[in-house]
Amino acid sequence: MKHLHIDIVSDIACPWCAIGYARLDQAKRALAGEIEFTEQWRAFELNPDDDAVPEPILSALARKYGRPEAEIQAAQADMKGIAKSLGLNFEKMQERYTCNTFDAHRLLKWAATKEKATPLKKALFEAYFGRAEDVSKTGVLIGCAKAAGLDAEEAQRVLESDEFGQAVMEEERSYQNAGVTAVPAFVVNQRYLISGAQEADTLVEAFRTMAQELDHNAQ
């Protein structure tokens, strides 16, 4: 069977990253038995300033993009509809506040050593977009770890240390130097780049083409 490895560059605070992963999941299911996939989550921070005061998301985005708040609200309402069609909970996405996700990325690195990075990532998306929880807070992160089937005491130990911090910073720098400036970004076999939350059908077609090219080049 053909094999593709996907490095998923994303941030917990990015709604399109949650949508993009759900569509990726659909594509992988459609290709079951045809292509085998492995994946690894890679860090990216939309709000890297850990000293920034949390702001209501609608006003923060309106200022960032220079657009009326009502326009931002309408765009997010559309996103909620897309998310719902994919089985994602985005009910509180307009009530959330900006937050720094560095510790969440550290916790994801730890979860990957337990083969639980994807369940934790999904729990973090659910907390932030579904319940408008502050995913920079230790208590929220520990709750997400428990929801992902991870040990709460060990999660707390990691969060109270600086463990995996260097790995997160180096990873972010590496992908920025490689030209990744927006997320989600899917890097396939360290050779192909798919940017944005593409539709599942688009991903299926792209993965088939990539797998065929790699297979041909290997012959």
C-alpha positions in Angstrom: 0.0 0.0 0.0 1.2 3.5 -0.7 2.1 5.7 2.2 2.0 9.4 2.9 3.2 11.2 6.0 1.6 14.6 6.8 3.1 17.2 9.0 0.1 19.4 10.1 1.2 22.9 10.8 -1.6 24.5 12.8 -2.7 26.4 15.9 -5.4 25.6 18.5 -6.6 29.2 18.1 -7.2 28.8 14.3 -10.8 27.8 13.4 -9.8 26.9 9.9 -7.3 24.5 11.4 -10.1 22.5 13.1 -12.1 22.6 9.9 -9.1 21.6 7.8 -8.3 18.6 10.0 -11.9 17.4 9.9 -11.8 17.6 6.1 -8.4 15.8 6.1 -10.0 13.1 8.2 -12.8 12.7 5.6 -10.2 12.4 2.8 -8.2 9.8 4.7 -11.3 7.7 5.3 -12.2 8.0 1.6 -8.7 6.6 0.7 -8.7 3.8 3.3 -7.3 0.7 1.7 -5.6 2.7 -1.0 -3.2 5.0 0.8 -1.9 4.6 4.4 -1.4 7.8 6.3 0.7 8.9 9.3 0.6 12.4 10.7 2.4 14.7 13.1 1.2 18.0 14.6 3.5 20.9 14.2 3.4 24.2 16.1 2.3 27.6 14.9 1.1 30.5 17.1 -1.3 33.1 15.8 -0.8 35.2 19.0 2.8 34.6 20.1 2.8 37.5 22.6 2.4 35.7 25.9 2.1 39.1 27.7 -0.8 40.3 25.6 -4.1 41.1 27.5 -6.9 38.8 26.2 -9.4 40.6 24.0 -12.9 39.6 22.8 -12.2 37.8 19.5 -14.6 39.9 17.3 -13.1 43.2 18.1 -9.6 41.8 18.0 -10.1 40.4 14.5 -11.9 43.5 13.3 -8.9 45.6 14.3 -6.3 43.1 12.9 -7.9 43.0 9.5 -9.3 46.5 9.3 -12.8 45.3 8.7 -16.2 46.1 10.5 -17.0 43.9 13.4 -20.3 43.0 11.8 -18.5 41.6 8.8 -16.2 39.5 11.1 -19.3 38.2 12.9 -21.0 37.2 9.7 -17.8 35.4 8.5 -17.6 33.5 11.7 -21.3 32.6 11.5 -20.6 31.0 8.2 -17.7 29.1 9.7 -20.0 27.8 12.4 -22.2 26.4 9.8 -19.3 24.6 8.0 -18.0 23.3 11.4 -21.5 21.9 12.3 -21.7 20.1 9.0 -18.4 18.4 9.9 -19.5 17.4 13.4 -17.4 20.1 15.1 -18.6 22.1 18.1 -18.1 25.9 17.3 -21.0 27.1 19.4 -19.0 29.6 21.5 -16.5 30.7 18.8 -17.7 34.3 18.9 -17.6 34.5 22.7 -13.9 33.4 23.0 -11.0 35.7 23.8 -7.6 35.9 22.1 -5.0 33.8 23.9 -1.5 32.5 23.7 -1.2 28.8 22.9 2.5 28.1 23.6 1.8 25.9 26.6 -0.8 24.0 24.7 1.8 23.3 22.0 4.2 22.1 24.7 1.5 19.8 26.0 0.8 18.5 22.5 4.5 17.6 22.2 4.2 15.6 25.4 1.0 14.0 24.2 2.7 12.8 21.0 5.1 10.8 23.2 2.0 9.0 24.4 0.5 8.7 20.9 -2.4 11.0 22.1 -1.6 14.2 20.2 -4.6 14.0 17.9 -7.1 13.3 20.8 -5.6 16.2 22.7 -5.7 18.6 19.7 -9.4 17.8 19.2 -10.1 18.3 22.9 -8.3 21.7 22.7 -10.4 22.7 19.7 -13.6 21.7 21.5 -12.6 23.7 24.6 -11.7 26.9 22.7 -14.4 27.0 20.0 -17.1 24.9 21.7 -16.9 26.3 25.2 -14.9 29.5 24.8 -12.4 28.4 27.4 -9.0 30.0 27.8 -6.6 27.4 26.5 -3.6 29.3 27.9 -4.8 28.4 31.5 -3.2 25.4 33.2 -6.6 24.1 34.6 -8.2 24.2 31.1 -5.2 22.4 29.6 -5.2 19.7 32.3 -8.9 19.2 31.6 -8.3 18.7 27.9 -5.5 16.2 28.7 -7.9 14.2 30.8 -10.5 14.3 28.1 -7.9 12.9 25.7 -7.1 10.0 28.0 -3.9 11.4 29.4 -2.7 11.4 33.0 -3.7 14.7 34.7 -0.8 14.7 37.2 1.8 14.2 34.5 0.2 16.9 32.4 0.5 19.3 35.3 4.1 18.4 35.8 4.9 19.1 32.2 3.0 22.5 32.3 4.8 23.5 35.5 8.2 22.8 33.8 9.7 24.3 30.7 9.7 20.9 29.1 9.2 20.8 25.3 9.5 24.6 25.1 12.7 24.6 23.1 11.2 22.0 20.7 8.2 24.2 20.1 10.2 27.3 19.4 12.6 25.5 17.1 9.7 23.9 15.2 7.9 27.2 14.7 11.1 28.9 13.5 11.8 26.0 11.1 8.4 26.2 9.4 8.5 30.0 9.2 11.9 29.8 7.6 10.5 27.3 5.1 7.8 29.8 4.1 4.8 28.7 6.1 3.1 32.0 7.0 -0.5 30.9 7.4 -2.3 27.8 8.8 -3.4 25.2 8.3 -0.6 23.9 6.2 -0.2 20.3 5.3 3.4 19.3 4.4 3.3 15.9 2.7 6.4 13.7 2.7 8.5 16.8 3.3 7.9 17.5 -0.4 4.5 18.8 -1.1 2.6 21.8 0.5 -1.2 22.1 0.7 -2.2 25.4 2.2 -5.6 26.1 3.8 -8.6 24.1 4.8 -9.2 22.4 1.4 -12.4 20.4 0.7 -12.1 16.7 1.3 -12.6 15.9 -2.5 -9.7 18.3 -3.3 -7.5 16.5 -0.8 -8.4 13.1 -2.1 -7.4 14.1 -5.6 -4.2 15.7 -4.4 -3.1 12.7 -2.3 -3.7 10.3 -5.1 -1.5 12.4 -7.4 1.2 12.7 -4.8 1.2 9.0 -4.1 1.4 8.2 -7.8 4.3 10.6 -8.3 6.2 9.3 -5.3 5.6 5.7 -6.5 6.8 6.5 -10.0 10.0 8.3 -8.7 10.8 5.3 -6.5 10.8 2.9 -9.4 
